[in-house]
Amino acid sequence: MTIQITDQLTEQLVSYRRELHENPELSMQEYETTARIKNWLTSYGVTILDYPIEVGVIAEVQGEQEGPTIAIRADIDALPIEEQADVEFPSKNAGVMHACGHDFHTSSIIGTAALLQQNKALLKGNVRFIFQPSEENAQGAEYVANAGVLEGVSAIFGMHNKPDLPVGTIGVKPGPLMASVDRFELDVIGVGGHAGIPENSIDPIVISSQIVSAFQSIISRSISPSNNSVLSVTKLQAGNTWNVIPEKAELEGTVRTFQDESRTRIPERMKALAEGIAESYGARADFRWFSYLPTVKNDDRFTEVVQEAVVDSGYNLVEAEAVPAGEDFAFYQERIPGYFVWVGVEGPYAWHHPKFKLQEGALPVAANFFANLAVKVLDQWK
Ligand code: NI
């Protein structure tokens, strides 16, 4: 039996989504959003679980049959962007906007919770709903995980809307889907001096230029061509006038990878090149690496059941395209197996654009898909 949302529930999801869109809240400040989600879930009889978190909501639908607990996660936060979208329900909070469609994630997963509550006779186990705060600054997943919400959970499922996919389409792909996101800083310390007498200085600008060039050889020469990676130097700052060689240059940037071996190998090579080049000039390089987000990596055990849920729900299955952006869903997948999909929302602008827009016709798609997925995953659990 396939679960299908009613028009009445779809209308409610549309109204929730618009209310959330009008009242966006920034990461870790989602107090009103939290209250709204609790009210809406409670109105369908979904149980709110008590965890020590101030923002975000953890709820659960308990199946009528025994079985494991799986989780479905939706992120709830907005971005510090002034809305310019052409919609009838624009943001009322100046400078804050749901420009990544987390209002869509939240309302459609409320729909899934309502559908499963009505169909709990079909569930061979329990479904926990994680309405997670603070995805945009990558703190929310750890925040709720540290509160213990993953205890007793066997697997987790999630989505991001995808504006370049049509409504009714769901993108599925085993393995890496979103990149690891890490940051680096590098100081090159030489000896400052008179620009006209360079032989008495050690010029950090010349040395840094060579390091930046050498970094560009890491992806092409030290990483397999089948492993996509990005290394971007985004800051190179040195000096403050025309006739003085500065003492120090400061560099900063980011590395994105889809494979663990690249994520280990790239900073090793960066450190070796920076230190080696600096040393050869009598300068010193101080390389610092800041791990930020792991890769969103889908567990192949669930590929078939996810694909089956797409098709049985009546939607178009497409192969998901991996993107070099990050998602803190990856933190859950470090702890328990998980699967993340794209849900087509057909919008003209990319994520985080001030005119970001999506088609609300995708709300019932996501609600139905995740409801049917939960039933199937628990049904096929081995
Ligand atoms: Ni997002």
Boltz pocket constraint, residues with backbone or C-beta under 6 A from the ligand:
constraints:
  - pocket:
      binder: B
      contacts: [[A, 100], [A, 101], [A, 102], [A, 135], [A, 160], [A, 351]]
      max_distance: 6.0
